[in-house]
Amino acid sequence: MYTCLVDRAQLKLSKQTAQPVDPALCDALLADATQHIDSPLLFFGNRSLAKRDYCQVDMPRDSFLASEHMVGILAKAGVAYRSYPTTLLDARKRDVLSTTHQLIVLKKVDVFDCIDWQKSQICIAPVMKQHIIATLALGTAFEAQAEPAFCLRGRTKFLIHDTVRKQMIDHKLKDVAFAPLNASFAPLCGIEEQNLLLMITKDGQQASLWYKLACVRAQLFRYQEALEAVEQALSLHKEYPEAYQIYGMLLTYLERPEEALLAYKTEMMTSPQHLGWQEYCAVLCSLDRAEEAVTVAQCYLLDPFWQEIRGSWYHLGMAYLQLEQYQEALAALEQAFVWRGSLRDDLLYLAQGQAFFGLKRFEAALQCYDQGLVWSAASLQLWQAKLVTLQMLDRTEEVINAQNEVEFWKSMEYKKLHEQFA
């Protein structure tokens, strides 16, 4: 009955949003519904924005710009909203582009007041280890109210009832799109999925389309569906290293490690310059086969190319760490810090701290955890490691503080269930 309202223009490479001249004033208006303004709100944009019926704004996040056409549809449908007149200015020339758009603030609904927890899909993001709502299912009682449109409180997700959606489609509003609630975590990915499925319907023999579909579904945490898509890609193109990489990743997420190893091994054979061997090592470690992981990593690190990749040293260090060869782990992790890469510093500091802890060098371990927390103050793993280290050092007062932090971030994990709609 509901879909997410999406600004289709955000799919383009040059994403364009309206930017308020006075963000503080906009925030104040959203915070206080009784506040009024004597003159239109000013927004910067470009000429294409002036032609659109629906436009995402940078700030405030719980609002959007709508044309007179769209506002008329919202009013006719009985949507509960507040509106403020705006003037859209050219970002470079300061010329007036439009005076007819309005800033729209929809009625806000807390996710806890509308969600069906049993039917919604809740999962843990593999990298960040945070709870997210991958698929949002609304409760029967809430859907029975047939609210025409609303905003999930504090988020930029606008949900539209099917009756309103039909009117918007019939009136051919520009740059308006609708994503299903199984893409509620990332509605733009939902639109990409729809586009890919349409292209596949026209030509289902392109392996690249199936691969892209698998990537999009993986971003939506729908791993089984993503797996089916990448298997289709591989059936059409058997030597497709990128597809084997995501194939291995999906099998890992679906807890099928032995099959994941085969996928990564095929990628390694198909394209030796791909990163698959690093994930291969990670899976080996998860199966308590760290000695094999060390051998693989050492083999690849004979190549100067891989010696300059941060992840190469990190995975070697993690294998040594599992084998409790802490000095070797520290040497590898020290090399990882030398090189830049996508691997986050907080993960390196966590691993380095664990190696120092294994050597009973608790002060050094504590310093690593503190440095990691500079990069990621919300890391529950770092706080837990710091707590154990402080206990070993018998620092009572600091232990109490660390325990409070651990409990706080554990509680935040539950709050993130409804905060992931950003």
Backbone torsions as a table, in degrees:
resi	resn	phi	psi	omega
1	MET	NA	-20.6	-178.0
2	TYR	-126.5	151.2	172.1
3	THR	-136.4	164.4	177.6
4	CYS	-87.9	130.8	176.4
5	LEU	-76.6	129.5	-174.8
6	VAL	-129.4	140.9	173.1
7	ASP	-83.2	103.7	-174.5
8	ARG	-59.4	-29.5	-178.1
9	ALA	-62.5	-21.1	-179.7
10	GLN	-70.0	-9.7	176.9
11	LEU	-78.1	-17.9	-177.2
12	LYS	-75.7	157.8	-179.0
13	LEU	-63.0	-39.7	178.7
14	SER	-96.4	79.7	-177.3
15	LYS	-64.5	135.5	-178.0
16	GLN	-124.3	123.9	175.0
17	THR	-127.0	158.6	176.6
18	ALA	-83.1	137.4	-177.3
19	GLN	-117.3	124.5	-177.9
20	PRO	-70.1	142.2	175.2
21	VAL	-72.2	-34.7	-179.4
22	ASP	-126.2	83.0	-178.5
23	PRO	-59.4	-35.7	-178.2
24	ALA	-62.9	-39.4	178.9
25	LEU	-65.1	-41.9	178.1
26	CYS	-62.2	-43.4	178.6
27	ASP	-61.7	-40.0	-179.6
28	ALA	-64.2	-38.4	179.4
29	LEU	-66.5	-38.9	179.0
30	LEU	-69.8	-33.9	-178.1
31	ALA	-75.5	-28.4	-175.9
32	ASP	-129.1	102.8	-176.2
33	ALA	-67.7	-16.8	-177.7
34	THR	-87.5	-9.3	-177.0
35	GLN	-76.4	139.7	-179.5
36	HIS	-120.6	162.6	178.5
37	ILE	-125.6	149.9	-178.2
38	ASP	-94.9	-17.2	-179.4
39	SER	-138.5	160.1	-177.4
40	PRO	-61.8	149.1	172.8
41	LEU	-72.4	141.4	-178.2
42	LEU	-101.0	132.9	176.6
43	PHE	-129.8	143.0	173.3
44	PHE	-94.2	146.1	176.7
45	GLY	-168.3	-161.4	174.2
46	ASN	-124.0	179.8	-172.7
47	ARG	-64.9	-28.8	-179.7
48	SER	-66.7	-31.9	-179.6
49	LEU	-63.6	-36.9	-176.7
50	ALA	-64.8	-21.0	-177.8
51	LYS	-92.7	-4.2	-174.5
52	ARG	-94.0	147.4	177.5
53	ASP	-81.9	-28.9	-176.9
54	TYR	-134.7	131.5	-176.3
55	CYS	-142.4	128.2	176.0
56	GLN	-72.3	144.6	177.4
57	VAL	-115.9	149.7	178.8
58	ASP	-67.4	-46.1	179.1
59	MET	-147.5	144.8	-6.7
60	PRO	-76.1	150.2	-169.0
61	ARG	-71.4	-28.2	-176.5
62	ASP	-88.3	33.7	-177.4
63	SER	-150.4	171.1	177.0
64	PHE	-155.2	164.6	176.0
65	LEU	-94.7	136.6	-179.9
66	ALA	-131.9	142.7	177.3
67	SER	-75.4	168.9	175.8
68	GLU	-56.6	-38.0	-179.9
69	HIS	-59.5	-48.6	-178.4
70	MET	-69.1	-40.3	179.0
71	VAL	-59.8	-39.0	178.5
72	GLY	-61.4	-39.5	179.2
73	ILE	-67.2	-42.9	179.3
74	LEU	-61.3	-43.0	-179.0
75	ALA	-66.1	-43.3	-178.9
76	LYS	-64.1	-32.9	-177.9
77	ALA	-81.4	-4.8	179.5
78	GLY	77.8	26.5	179.4
79	VAL	-71.1	135.3	176.3
80	ALA	-83.2	116.2	-178.7
81	TYR	-155.5	162.1	168.9
82	ARG	-112.6	147.3	180.0
83	SER	-134.5	150.2	178.9
84	TYR	-134.4	135.1	179.0
85	PRO	-66.0	148.2	-179.0
86	THR	-135.9	159.7	169.7
87	THR	-125.0	123.3	-179.5
88	LEU	-96.8	122.0	-177.0
89	LEU	-109.0	146.8	173.6
90	ASP	-64.9	127.5	-174.3
91	ALA	-63.3	-27.3	-177.7
92	ARG	-100.1	-46.7	-174.9
93	LYS	-92.1	-13.1	-177.9
94	ARG	66.2	15.2	175.4
95	ASP	-71.3	151.4	176.1
96	VAL	-76.4	122.8	-179.8
97	LEU	-98.1	-35.4	-177.7
98	SER	-159.0	142.9	173.3
99	THR	-123.4	10.0	-174.3
100	THR	-103.9	-13.5	178.3
101	HIS	-75.4	152.9	177.5
102	GLN	-126.7	147.0	173.5
103	LEU	-82.7	122.2	-175.6
104	ILE	-107.3	131.4	175.7
105	VAL	-121.1	109.0	-178.6
106	LEU	-79.0	161.7	172.8
107	LYS	-57.3	137.7	-178.1
108	LYS	-99.6	139.4	178.3
109	VAL	-130.4	130.6	177.2
110	ASP	-73.8	139.8	-177.8
111	VAL	-57.9	-32.3	-179.9
112	PHE	-67.5	-19.7	-179.6
113	ASP	-89.1	-6.9	-176.0
114	CYS	-130.4	-12.9	-172.5
115	ILE	-82.6	147.3	168.8
116	ASP	-104.0	103.2	-172.9
117	TRP	-65.4	-32.3	-177.5
118	GLN	-72.0	-36.3	-177.6
119	LYS	-88.7	-22.5	178.0
120	SER	-71.7	151.0	178.5
121	GLN	-98.8	114.0	178.8
122	ILE	-106.9	130.3	177.6
123	CYS	-143.2	174.6	-179.9
124	ILE	-109.8	124.3	178.0
125	ALA	-62.0	124.8	-172.6
126	PRO	-58.6	-40.3	-175.4
127	VAL	-81.7	-52.7	-176.1
128	MET	-80.4	-14.1	179.8
129	LYS	58.2	39.0	179.9
130	GLN	-115.6	145.9	176.1
131	HIS	-70.7	137.8	175.8
132	ILE	-139.2	157.2	174.1
133	ILE	-98.4	104.6	-178.1
134	ALA	-77.3	-41.9	177.8
135	THR	-126.3	123.5	179.7
136	LEU	-95.7	121.8	173.5
137	ALA	-113.1	129.1	-179.2
138	LEU	-86.9	147.4	-179.9
139	GLY	-67.8	150.2	-178.3
140	THR	-60.4	-42.9	-178.9
141	ALA	-63.9	-39.3	179.8
142	PHE	-69.2	-44.6	-179.9
143	GLU	-61.5	-31.5	-179.7
144	ALA	-64.2	-23.5	178.0
145	GLN	-71.3	-20.8	177.8
146	ALA	52.0	45.7	175.6
147	GLU	-58.3	124.8	-174.0
148	PRO	-61.1	-40.9	179.3
149	ALA	-163.4	148.4	179.0
150	PHE	-159.1	167.1	178.4
151	CYS	-112.9	133.0	173.0
152	LEU	-68.5	123.5	-168.5
153	ARG	-52.1	126.9	175.6
154	GLY	77.2	3.0	-176.5
155	ARG	-120.7	172.5	178.1
156	THR	-102.8	32.8	179.0
157	LYS	-105.0	116.3	178.8
158	PHE	-107.2	120.3	-178.4
159	LEU	-101.4	133.0	-173.6
160	ILE	-119.7	131.1	176.9
161	HIS	-70.6	151.5	-177.0
162	ASP	-57.7	-33.5	-179.3
163	THR	-65.3	-38.4	178.0
164	VAL	-73.3	-39.8	178.0
165	ARG	-57.9	-43.1	-179.7
166	LYS	-61.5	-40.9	179.3
167	GLN	-64.5	-40.4	179.3
168	MET	-64.9	-39.0	178.5
169	ILE	-68.3	-44.7	-179.4
170	ASP	-61.3	-34.2	180.0
171	HIS	-88.1	2.7	174.1
172	LYS	52.9	52.3	177.9
173	LEU	-64.5	140.4	-176.6
174	LYS	-81.8	136.0	176.2
175	ASP	61.7	28.2	174.3
176	VAL	-106.3	131.0	177.3
177	ALA	-138.3	166.2	-175.0
178	PHE	-135.3	126.4	-179.5
179	ALA	-107.5	140.4	178.3
180	PRO	-68.2	161.3	-176.6
181	LEU	-73.4	-9.4	172.6
182	ASN	-79.9	3.6	172.6
183	ALA	-122.2	24.8	-174.8
184	SER	-64.3	-26.0	178.6
185	PHE	-67.4	-37.1	-178.7
186	ALA	-146.5	81.8	-175.7
187	PRO	-55.4	-33.9	178.3
188	LEU	-61.0	-35.8	176.0
189	CYS	-65.1	-33.5	176.7
190	GLY	-62.7	-39.0	177.3
191	ILE	-68.8	-41.0	176.7
192	GLU	-60.0	-40.9	178.8
193	GLU	-61.5	-44.5	178.9
194	GLN	-60.0	-43.4	-180.0
195	ASN	-63.6	-42.0	179.9
196	LEU	-66.0	-41.3	178.8
197	LEU	-62.8	-36.3	177.5
198	LEU	-65.3	-42.7	178.9
199	MET	-66.6	-37.7	178.9
200	ILE	-66.6	-35.4	176.9
201	THR	-60.3	-35.9	-179.4
202	LYS	-80.8	-34.5	-179.3
203	ASP	-151.1	91.3	-176.5
204	GLY	-87.2	9.9	-177.0
205	GLN	-100.4	6.1	177.6
206	GLN	-93.0	112.5	-178.9
207	ALA	-60.8	-33.6	-177.4
208	SER	-63.5	-33.1	178.9
209	LEU	-68.0	-41.3	178.8
210	TRP	-67.4	-36.6	177.3
211	TYR	-63.8	-45.9	179.1
212	LYS	-62.3	-38.2	178.0
213	LEU	-62.7	-41.2	177.9
214	ALA	-62.3	-41.6	179.8
215	CYS	-63.3	-43.0	-179.6
216	VAL	-65.3	-44.4	-179.9
217	ARG	-66.3	-32.7	176.1
218	ALA	-65.1	-38.5	177.2
219	GLN	-64.7	-23.9	178.8
220	LEU	-93.4	6.1	177.6
221	PHE	63.4	25.4	175.7
222	ARG	-103.0	77.0	-167.2
223	TYR	-69.6	-38.1	-179.1
224	GLN	-65.2	-42.8	177.7
225	GLU	-65.7	-36.6	177.7
226	ALA	-65.3	-39.7	179.4
227	LEU	-61.5	-43.3	179.3
228	GLU	-61.8	-37.1	179.9
229	ALA	-68.7	-43.3	-178.1
230	VAL	-71.3	-31.0	175.2
231	GLU	-64.4	-35.7	176.3
232	GLN	-66.6	-39.7	177.9
233	ALA	-60.9	-43.1	-178.1
234	LEU	-71.8	-26.7	176.1
235	SER	-69.6	-25.1	179.8
236	LEU	-93.1	-25.2	-177.6
237	HIS	-144.5	98.1	-170.8
238	LYS	-76.7	-16.3	177.6
239	GLU	-114.9	73.8	-174.1
240	TYR	-128.0	87.0	-172.0
241	PRO	-58.1	-40.8	179.4
242	GLU	-61.0	-37.6	179.6
243	ALA	-68.7	-38.1	177.8
244	TYR	-65.9	-32.6	179.4
245	GLN	-64.7	-48.5	180.0
246	ILE	-71.7	-27.8	175.7
247	TYR	-61.2	-47.0	178.4
248	GLY	-64.0	-41.0	179.7
249	MET	-61.3	-45.1	-178.1
250	LEU	-66.1	-40.6	178.3
251	LEU	-64.2	-34.9	176.2
252	THR	-64.7	-47.0	-179.9
253	TYR	-63.3	-31.2	179.9
254	LEU	-87.8	10.7	176.5
255	GLU	59.3	47.5	174.3
256	ARG	-124.8	65.7	-170.1
257	PRO	-63.5	-37.5	-178.5
258	GLU	-63.5	-40.3	177.5
259	GLU	-69.3	-34.5	177.7
260	ALA	-62.3	-41.1	177.9
261	LEU	-58.7	-42.0	178.7
262	LEU	-63.8	-40.4	179.5
263	ALA	-63.6	-47.0	-179.7
264	TYR	-66.8	-34.8	179.3
265	LYS	-65.4	-40.0	176.9
266	THR	-63.1	-41.0	177.8
267	GLU	-62.1	-41.7	-179.5
268	MET	-62.4	-36.9	179.7
269	MET	-75.5	-35.9	-177.4
270	THR	-73.8	-39.5	-177.5
271	SER	-146.5	94.5	-176.7
272	PRO	-61.5	-20.6	-178.1
273	GLN	-86.8	4.7	178.3
274	HIS	-88.9	163.5	-175.0
275	LEU	-82.2	4.4	-174.3
276	GLY	-55.6	-32.5	-177.5
277	TRP	-63.6	-30.1	179.9
278	GLN	-68.7	-43.1	176.3
279	GLU	-67.3	-32.8	175.8
280	TYR	-58.6	-44.0	178.4
281	CYS	-64.2	-40.3	-179.5
282	ALA	-63.0	-40.9	178.8
283	VAL	-67.6	-40.7	176.8
284	LEU	-57.0	-43.8	179.3
285	CYS	-63.3	-38.0	179.5
286	SER	-66.0	-21.3	178.6
287	LEU	-98.4	13.8	-178.5
288	ASP	60.2	38.6	177.7
289	ARG	-120.2	49.6	-174.5
290	ALA	-66.2	-31.1	179.3
291	GLU	-60.9	-40.5	177.6
292	GLU	-65.3	-38.4	179.7
293	ALA	-62.6	-40.7	177.9
294	VAL	-61.8	-44.0	-179.1
295	THR	-61.5	-44.8	-179.7
296	VAL	-63.8	-46.7	-177.9
297	ALA	-63.3	-43.7	179.4
298	GLN	-62.2	-36.9	179.4
299	CYS	-63.5	-47.1	-179.3
300	TYR	-68.4	-32.9	-177.8
301	LEU	-75.0	-2.1	170.4
302	LEU	-71.1	-20.8	180.0
303	ASP	-86.2	123.4	179.3
304	PRO	-54.9	-29.6	179.5
305	PHE	-59.3	-46.7	-177.3
306	TRP	-76.7	-19.5	178.7
307	GLN	-67.2	-20.3	-178.9
308	GLU	-100.4	12.3	178.9
309	ILE	-106.5	120.0	-176.2
310	ARG	-54.8	-44.7	-176.9
311	GLY	-61.1	-28.0	179.7
312	SER	-60.5	-49.1	-178.3
313	TRP	-70.8	-35.3	179.5
314	TYR	-61.8	-47.1	-177.6
315	HIS	-68.8	-33.0	173.8
316	LEU	-65.0	-44.8	179.2
317	GLY	-61.1	-40.7	-180.0
318	MET	-65.8	-35.2	177.4
319	ALA	-67.1	-43.5	176.3
320	TYR	-61.8	-39.0	-179.4
321	LEU	-60.5	-42.9	179.6
322	GLN	-66.1	-31.3	178.9
323	LEU	-81.9	-0.2	-178.5
324	GLU	62.2	28.7	172.7
325	GLN	-96.9	79.4	-165.9
326	TYR	-71.7	-36.0	178.4
327	GLN	-64.6	-42.7	178.5
328	GLU	-64.9	-37.0	178.4
329	ALA	-63.1	-44.2	179.2
330	LEU	-62.4	-39.2	-179.7
331	ALA	-63.5	-42.1	-179.9
332	ALA	-67.8	-43.6	-177.8
333	LEU	-67.7	-32.2	176.3
334	GLU	-62.5	-38.4	176.1
335	GLN	-66.5	-34.9	-180.0
336	ALA	-62.3	-36.9	179.8
337	PHE	-67.0	-23.9	-177.4
338	VAL	-67.6	-35.4	-172.1
339	TRP	-104.7	147.4	175.1
340	ARG	-81.2	160.3	177.7
341	GLY	173.8	178.3	-177.2
342	SER	-75.7	-17.4	-179.3
343	LEU	-65.3	129.5	-174.0
344	ARG	-72.2	144.3	180.0
345	ASP	-62.4	-34.5	-177.6
346	ASP	-63.2	-31.9	177.0
347	LEU	-68.8	-37.9	177.9
348	LEU	-65.5	-44.1	180.0
349	TYR	-64.9	-36.6	177.4
350	LEU	-62.3	-47.5	-179.6
351	ALA	-65.0	-41.8	179.3
352	GLN	-62.9	-41.5	177.9
353	GLY	-62.8	-38.9	179.1
354	GLN	-65.0	-36.1	178.2
355	ALA	-67.1	-44.9	177.0
356	PHE	-62.3	-38.6	179.0
357	PHE	-61.9	-42.7	179.0
358	GLY	-61.4	-28.6	177.3
359	LEU	-87.6	4.4	-178.3
360	LYS	62.9	26.2	174.6
361	ARG	-96.6	75.2	-168.6
362	PHE	-68.3	-34.7	178.7
363	GLU	-63.7	-42.9	179.1
364	ALA	-65.8	-39.1	178.1
365	ALA	-62.7	-43.4	-179.9
366	LEU	-61.5	-40.3	179.2
367	GLN	-62.8	-40.1	178.2
368	CYS	-63.1	-45.0	-179.2
369	TYR	-64.0	-38.9	177.9
370	ASP	-64.1	-40.4	177.7
371	GLN	-65.5	-38.2	177.6
372	GLY	-63.5	-38.0	-179.6
373	LEU	-69.8	-21.1	172.9
374	VAL	-64.2	-37.5	-179.5
375	TRP	-81.6	-33.0	-177.0
376	SER	-145.4	84.9	-176.6
377	ALA	-67.1	-16.2	-177.4
378	ALA	-96.9	8.4	-176.7
379	SER	-74.9	109.7	178.6
380	LEU	-64.2	-36.8	179.9
381	GLN	-61.4	-42.9	179.8
382	LEU	-66.6	-41.7	178.8
383	TRP	-64.6	-39.7	179.1
384	GLN	-66.0	-41.1	178.6
385	ALA	-65.7	-40.1	178.3
386	LYS	-64.0	-40.8	179.6
387	LEU	-59.4	-48.0	-179.5
388	VAL	-62.3	-40.1	-179.8
389	THR	-65.3	-42.6	177.8
390	LEU	-63.4	-35.3	176.8
391	GLN	-64.8	-38.7	177.6
392	MET	-66.1	-30.6	179.5
393	LEU	-87.0	-4.3	177.4
394	ASP	59.0	43.9	177.6
395	ARG	-100.0	87.0	-169.5
396	THR	-55.9	-51.1	-175.7
397	GLU	-64.4	-42.3	179.4
398	GLU	-68.8	-31.9	176.5
399	VAL	-61.4	-43.5	179.4
400	ILE	-61.3	-43.6	178.7
401	ASN	-62.8	-43.3	-179.8
402	ALA	-66.2	-38.7	176.5
403	GLN	-60.4	-41.1	177.9
404	ASN	-62.9	-40.4	178.3
405	GLU	-65.1	-42.7	179.0
406	VAL	-60.5	-46.5	179.6
407	GLU	-64.1	-38.4	179.2
408	PHE	-62.7	-48.7	-177.0
409	TRP	-72.1	-25.9	172.0
410	LYS	-65.3	-43.2	179.3
411	SER	-66.0	-33.5	178.5
412	MET	-65.5	-29.0	177.5
413	GLU	-58.5	-38.2	179.5
414	TYR	-73.9	-37.5	179.3
415	LYS	-64.8	-30.8	-177.9
416	LYS	-67.0	-13.8	176.1
417	LEU	-57.6	-33.5	178.7
418	HIS	-113.2	6.3	177.3
419	GLU	-101.9	2.1	-176.3
420	GLN	-87.2	11.9	-179.9
421	PHE	-92.7	31.7	-178.1
422	ALA	-85.3	NA	NA
